[in-house]
């Protein structure tokens, strides 16, 4: 006979979970099946790099770098000990590490699968992983740097258009120390260094003496600019001094000019290091025509600086300010060429996002996604609308959506 209405409803209800279950099943590859993407994460105090499958989220592999790993013999075999480095007595020079950031090499503006780099914040080391083998093959210690947080590879050469791939890795020294490192209570003697490492040889090419402490690092798609967010532009040695100013800086580096200065011998060395160090302090770079660096004023103790995929902007997240600052890179280059009077005029938007903005990602459709550490949210906002709002169009609704997340997010 004809099924009752109740039976029909029951059958329809049973079908719905089956469909949902089928969709979820696609996130869990069967044995022998591969994920669509592989993500690289830092392991923190384990001193390694983690490989995750996406979309499954499963941990596929751990790549030891800075810390011994008995499972694979890392730090035990002769080959790995040579990479890690040893003391004169043959013991490992370091047995601890603190990995924070992983970034991969580029070609034609996209990942090319050659290398990935990861930092050791404790001992100021940079490790390189070969992505054809997923094995660490080189580790470099940065001279005259106490610890560094942000790293980022360049995406092409600033001068030679044929070099359309990564040849440099930039590292921002986070903690100021006396340079040379002679103990002193005089805060004016404390500085940080911004370091360039050769992507192939892993030798340190050059360093820049700077004001303030570096946080995260970004590079432009045309290879001409590198940048690091700066906190403690006050040059304080106590927390209350470091956080006294309402604005700090996003510090830009003119890569070609720095390398011209090094080639011309306009550098010094520090201590027993032979690495050339150029002067990137604010006082020595006031004239944009000769400047190696440019300090853009941004709100307070900024954390992440991220490049938009269209190559137009860097976005600085305020951390101790509830703001996101949009900096137009073409205007930065104009300032270096003497076409822009004030470098701060490169700021095309500075808008409120929420409490504790840290890092920003993009969807390639004009939208930015910023983590809010204190609000425990991800905020989706439109960059063009933010620029319109900043210019005075208060009808421009730049915040598209907010999503509550668990818990106090940083990276995304």
C-alpha positions as CSV (number, residue, x, y, z in Angstrom):
1,X,0.0,0.0,0.0
2,X,0.8,3.7,0.0
3,X,3.3,4.6,2.8
4,X,2.1,6.9,5.5
5,X,3.2,10.5,5.8
6,X,5.1,9.5,9.0
7,X,7.0,6.8,7.2
8,X,8.0,9.2,4.3
9,X,9.2,11.7,6.9
10,X,11.3,9.1,8.6
11,X,12.9,8.0,5.3
12,X,13.7,11.5,4.4
13,X,15.3,12.1,7.8
14,X,17.4,9.0,7.5
15,X,18.7,10.2,4.1
16,X,20.0,13.5,5.4
17,X,22.7,12.2,7.8
18,X,23.9,9.8,5.1
19,X,24.5,12.7,2.7
20,X,26.2,14.7,5.4
21,X,28.3,11.7,6.3
22,X,29.4,11.3,2.7
23,X,30.6,14.9,2.5
24,X,32.6,14.5,5.7
25,X,34.1,11.3,4.5
26,X,35.9,13.3,1.8
27,X,38.0,14.9,4.6
28,X,39.4,11.6,5.7
29,X,41.4,9.9,2.9
30,X,41.4,6.1,3.0
31,X,44.6,4.2,3.4
32,X,46.8,4.8,0.4
33,X,45.0,7.9,-0.7
34,X,46.8,11.3,-0.7
35,X,45.7,14.7,0.6
36,X,45.2,17.5,-1.8
37,X,47.7,19.8,-0.1
38,X,50.5,19.6,2.5
39,X,51.0,22.3,5.1
40,X,54.2,23.0,7.0
41,X,53.9,24.0,10.7
42,X,56.5,24.8,13.4
43,X,56.9,22.4,16.3
44,X,57.9,25.0,19.0
45,X,60.2,23.6,21.7
46,X,60.5,20.3,19.9
47,X,62.7,22.2,17.4
48,X,61.2,20.5,14.4
49,X,58.9,21.2,11.4
50,X,55.6,19.3,11.1
51,X,53.9,18.2,7.8
52,X,50.2,18.1,7.9
53,X,47.8,16.8,5.2
54,X,45.0,19.0,4.0
55,X,42.1,18.6,4.2
56,X,42.5,15.6,6.5
57,X,44.4,17.5,9.1
58,X,46.5,14.4,9.9
59,X,50.1,14.8,10.9
60,X,52.1,12.9,8.3
61,X,55.7,13.6,9.2
62,X,58.0,15.4,11.6
63,X,61.2,16.9,10.3
64,X,63.9,17.3,13.1
65,X,66.0,20.4,12.7
66,X,67.4,22.0,15.9
67,X,66.8,19.3,18.5
68,X,68.1,15.6,18.5
69,X,65.5,13.0,17.6
70,X,66.4,9.4,18.5
71,X,63.5,8.1,16.3
72,X,65.3,8.9,13.1
73,X,68.8,9.3,14.5
74,X,68.9,13.0,14.1
75,X,71.8,14.4,16.1
76,X,73.2,10.9,16.4
77,X,74.3,10.0,12.9
78,X,77.5,11.7,11.5
79,X,75.6,13.3,8.7
80,X,73.0,14.9,11.0
81,X,75.6,16.0,13.5
82,X,77.4,17.8,10.8
83,X,74.3,19.7,9.9
84,X,73.5,20.5,13.5
85,X,77.0,21.6,14.4
86,X,79.3,20.3,17.1
87,X,81.7,21.7,19.8
88,X,85.5,20.9,19.6
89,X,84.9,17.9,21.9
90,X,82.5,16.4,19.4
91,X,79.3,17.0,21.4
92,X,76.4,18.9,19.8
93,X,76.7,22.6,20.1
94,X,73.0,23.0,20.9
95,X,70.3,20.5,22.1
96,X,67.4,22.8,22.4
97,X,65.4,25.0,20.0
98,X,62.2,27.0,19.6
99,X,60.7,27.0,16.1
100,X,58.1,29.6,15.3
101,X,57.7,30.4,11.6
102,X,57.9,28.3,8.4
103,X,58.1,29.8,5.0
104,X,58.7,28.2,1.6
105,X,60.6,29.3,-1.6
106,X,58.9,31.0,-4.5
107,X,59.1,31.1,-8.3
108,X,56.9,33.4,-10.4
109,X,55.1,34.5,-7.3
110,X,54.0,31.1,-6.1
111,X,55.5,28.2,-4.1
112,X,57.9,26.1,-6.2
113,X,58.5,23.2,-3.7
114,X,62.3,23.6,-3.5
115,X,62.9,24.7,0.1
116,X,61.3,25.7,3.3
117,X,63.0,27.6,6.1
118,X,62.3,27.7,9.9
119,X,63.7,29.8,12.7
120,X,65.1,28.9,16.1
121,X,64.3,31.8,18.3
122,X,66.3,30.6,21.3
123,X,69.7,30.3,19.6
124,X,69.3,32.6,16.6
125,X,69.5,29.9,14.0
126,X,67.9,29.4,10.6
127,X,67.3,25.9,9.2
128,X,66.6,24.9,5.6
129,X,64.5,21.9,4.6
130,X,64.8,20.3,1.2
131,X,61.2,19.7,0.0
132,X,62.2,16.9,-2.4
133,X,63.3,14.8,0.6
134,X,61.7,16.6,3.5
135,X,65.0,16.6,5.4
136,X,66.9,19.5,7.0
137,X,70.1,20.0,5.0
138,X,71.6,23.2,6.4
139,X,71.5,25.3,9.6
140,X,73.0,28.8,9.9
141,X,73.6,30.8,13.1
142,X,73.1,34.5,12.8
143,X,75.9,36.6,14.2
144,X,75.3,39.3,16.8
145,X,71.6,38.4,17.1
146,X,70.1,37.2,20.5
147,X,66.9,35.8,19.0
148,X,64.8,36.4,15.9
149,X,61.1,35.8,15.4
150,X,60.0,36.7,11.9
151,X,61.5,35.3,8.7
152,X,60.4,35.5,5.0
153,X,62.0,34.6,1.7
154,X,62.1,37.1,-1.2
155,X,60.0,36.3,-4.3
156,X,62.4,37.5,-7.0
157,X,65.5,39.6,-7.5
158,X,65.0,43.4,-7.1
159,X,67.1,44.2,-10.2
160,X,67.5,41.2,-12.5
161,X,64.1,40.1,-14.1
162,X,65.5,36.7,-15.1
163,X,65.9,35.8,-11.4
164,X,62.2,35.2,-10.8
165,X,62.7,32.9,-7.8
166,X,63.8,33.1,-4.1
167,X,67.5,33.9,-3.6
168,X,67.4,35.5,-0.1
169,X,65.8,34.9,3.2
170,X,65.2,37.8,5.6
171,X,65.3,37.5,9.4
172,X,64.2,40.1,11.9
173,X,66.2,40.3,15.1
174,X,63.6,40.6,17.9
175,X,65.6,41.5,20.9
176,X,68.0,44.4,21.2
177,X,71.4,43.8,22.6
178,X,74.5,45.9,23.1
179,X,76.5,45.9,19.9
180,X,79.2,44.9,20.3
181,X,77.9,42.7,23.1
182,X,79.6,44.3,26.1
183,X,77.3,44.5,29.2
184,X,76.0,48.0,29.8
185,X,73.0,49.7,31.4
186,X,73.0,52.4,28.7
187,X,69.9,51.7,26.6
188,X,71.3,53.8,23.7
189,X,73.9,51.1,23.1
190,X,71.2,48.5,22.4
191,X,70.2,47.7,18.8
192,X,68.7,44.9,16.7
193,X,69.9,43.6,13.3
194,X,67.9,42.7,10.2
195,X,69.7,39.8,8.4
196,X,69.8,38.6,4.8
197,X,70.7,34.9,4.3
198,X,71.6,33.5,0.9
199,X,68.9,31.0,0.0
200,X,71.3,28.6,-1.7
201,X,74.6,28.7,0.3
202,X,72.8,29.6,3.6
203,X,75.7,32.1,4.3
204,X,74.8,35.4,5.9
205,X,75.0,38.0,3.1
206,X,74.5,41.2,5.1
207,X,72.9,42.8,8.1
208,X,71.2,46.2,8.8
209,X,71.6,48.0,12.1
210,X,68.1,49.3,13.1
211,X,66.2,51.1,15.7
212,X,63.6,49.1,17.7
213,X,62.8,45.4,17.9
214,X,61.6,43.4,15.0
215,X,58.5,41.2,15.0
216,X,57.2,39.6,11.8
217,X,58.7,40.0,8.3
218,X,57.2,40.4,4.8
219,X,58.5,40.7,1.2
220,X,57.1,42.4,-1.9
221,X,56.2,40.4,-5.0
222,X,58.5,42.5,-7.2
223,X,61.5,41.8,-4.9
224,X,62.3,45.4,-4.3
225,X,61.1,45.7,-0.7
226,X,61.4,43.8,2.6
227,X,59.7,44.9,5.8
228,X,59.4,44.1,9.4
229,X,57.0,45.4,12.0
230,X,58.8,47.3,14.7
231,X,57.9,47.6,18.4
232,X,59.9,49.5,20.9
233,X,60.8,52.4,18.6
234,X,61.2,54.2,22.0
235,X,64.4,52.2,22.4
236,X,63.4,51.4,26.0
237,X,64.9,48.6,28.1
238,X,61.9,48.3,30.5
239,X,58.4,47.2,29.5
240,X,56.8,50.5,30.6
241,X,59.3,52.3,28.3
242,X,58.8,49.9,25.4
243,X,55.0,50.4,25.4
244,X,54.9,54.2,26.2
245,X,54.4,55.5,22.6
246,X,51.1,55.2,20.8
247,X,52.7,54.5,17.5
248,X,55.7,52.4,16.4
249,X,56.7,51.5,12.9
250,X,56.7,49.2,9.9
251,X,60.3,49.4,8.7
252,X,61.0,49.0,5.0
253,X,64.3,47.9,3.4
254,X,65.3,48.9,-0.1
255,X,67.1,45.7,-1.0
256,X,68.9,46.9,-4.1
257,X,70.3,50.0,-2.3
258,X,71.5,48.0,0.6
259,X,73.4,45.6,-1.7
260,X,74.8,48.5,-3.6
261,X,76.1,50.0,-0.3
262,X,77.7,46.7,0.6
263,X,79.3,46.4,-2.8
264,X,80.7,49.9,-2.4
265,X,82.2,49.1,1.0
266,X,79.9,51.4,2.9
267,X,79.6,49.1,5.9
268,X,81.2,48.0,9.2
269,X,81.6,44.7,11.0
270,X,80.7,43.9,14.6
271,X,82.9,41.9,16.9
272,X,84.6,39.0,15.3
273,X,81.9,38.6,12.6
274,X,83.0,39.4,9.0
275,X,79.4,40.0,7.9
276,X,78.9,43.5,6.4
277,X,76.6,45.7,8.5
278,X,75.0,48.8,7.0
279,X,73.4,51.6,9.0
280,X,69.6,51.5,8.8
281,X,68.8,53.7,11.8
282,X,66.2,56.4,11.5
283,X,68.7,59.2,12.0
284,X,71.0,58.0,9.2
285,X,68.2,57.6,6.7
286,X,66.3,60.8,6.7
287,X,67.0,61.7,3.1
288,X,64.8,59.4,0.9
289,X,67.1,59.7,-2.1
290,X,70.0,58.0,-0.3
291,X,68.0,56.1,2.4
292,X,68.4,52.3,2.8
293,X,65.4,52.1,5.1
294,X,62.1,53.9,5.7
295,X,60.1,53.9,8.9
296,X,56.3,54.1,8.4
297,X,54.4,55.1,11.6
298,X,51.8,52.5,12.6
299,X,49.9,51.9,15.8
300,X,51.1,50.4,18.8
301,X,53.5,47.4,19.1
302,X,52.4,45.9,15.7
303,X,52.8,42.2,15.3
304,X,52.1,40.7,11.8
305,X,52.8,42.3,8.5
306,X,51.4,40.5,5.5
307,X,51.5,41.1,1.7
308,X,48.2,41.2,-0.2
309,X,48.2,38.7,-3.1
310,X,47.7,41.4,-5.7
311,X,51.1,42.8,-4.7
312,X,49.8,46.2,-3.9
313,X,49.8,46.4,-0.1
314,X,51.3,45.3,3.2
315,X,48.9,45.1,6.1
316,X,50.1,45.7,9.7
317,X,48.2,44.3,12.6
318,X,48.2,46.6,15.6
319,X,48.4,44.0,18.5
320,X,48.2,46.6,21.3
321,X,46.0,48.8,19.0
322,X,42.7,47.5,17.6
323,X,43.7,48.6,14.1
324,X,44.8,47.3,10.8
325,X,47.1,49.6,8.7
326,X,47.2,49.3,4.9
327,X,50.4,50.5,3.3
328,X,50.6,51.0,-0.5
329,X,53.9,49.7,-1.7
330,X,54.0,51.8,-4.9
331,X,54.0,54.9,-2.6
332,X,56.9,53.5,-0.5
333,X,58.9,53.2,-3.7
334,X,57.8,56.8,-4.6
335,X,59.2,58.0,-1.3
336,X,62.6,56.3,-1.9
337,X,62.6,58.1,-5.3
338,X,61.8,61.5,-3.8
339,X,58.3,61.6,-5.3
340,X,56.5,61.4,-1.9
341,X,57.2,64.1,0.7
342,X,56.2,62.1,3.8
343,X,56.6,58.3,4.0
344,X,53.5,58.1,6.2
345,X,51.5,59.2,3.2
346,X,51.9,55.6,2.0
347,X,49.3,54.7,4.6
348,X,46.0,54.4,2.6
349,X,43.9,52.9,5.4
350,X,44.0,52.6,9.1
351,X,40.8,51.1,10.4
352,X,39.5,49.4,13.6
353,X,39.2,45.7,13.4
354,X,38.8,44.5,17.0
355,X,41.0,43.8,20.1
356,X,44.4,42.2,19.6
357,X,44.9,41.9,15.8
358,X,47.9,39.6,15.1
359,X,48.0,38.1,11.6
360,X,46.2,38.6,8.3
361,X,45.5,36.2,5.4
362,X,43.7,36.9,2.1
363,X,41.1,35.2,-0.2
364,X,42.3,36.7,-3.5
365,X,38.9,38.4,-3.9
366,X,39.8,41.6,-2.1
367,X,39.0,40.4,1.4
368,X,41.4,40.2,4.4
369,X,41.0,37.9,7.4
370,X,42.6,39.0,10.6
371,X,43.0,37.1,13.9
372,X,41.9,39.0,17.0
373,X,43.8,37.6,20.0
374,X,41.8,39.3,22.7
375,X,38.3,39.1,21.1
376,X,38.9,35.5,20.1
377,X,37.6,36.2,16.7
378,X,38.5,36.1,13.0
379,X,37.3,39.3,11.3
380,X,36.7,39.3,7.5
381,X,37.1,42.8,6.0
382,X,37.3,44.3,2.6
383,X,40.5,46.2,1.8
384,X,39.0,48.5,-0.9
385,X,36.2,49.4,1.4
386,X,38.6,50.1,4.2
387,X,40.5,52.5,1.9
388,X,37.3,54.3,1.0
389,X,36.4,54.6,4.7
390,X,39.8,56.0,5.5
391,X,39.5,58.6,2.8
392,X,36.3,59.9,4.5
393,X,33.5,57.7,3.0
394,X,31.9,56.7,6.4
395,X,29.2,54.8,4.5
396,X,31.8,52.3,3.4
397,X,31.2,49.1,5.4
398,X,34.6,47.4,5.4
399,X,33.9,44.7,8.0
400,X,32.1,41.9,6.2
401,X,31.8,39.3,9.0
402,X,33.1,38.1,12.4
403,X,33.5,34.6,13.6
404,X,34.0,33.6,17.2
405,X,36.8,31.0,17.6
406,X,38.4,28.9,20.4
407,X,40.7,30.4,21.7
408,X,42.8,33.5,21.4
409,X,44.0,32.9,17.8
410,X,47.3,34.0,16.4
411,X,48.2,32.6,13.0
412,X,45.6,31.6,10.4
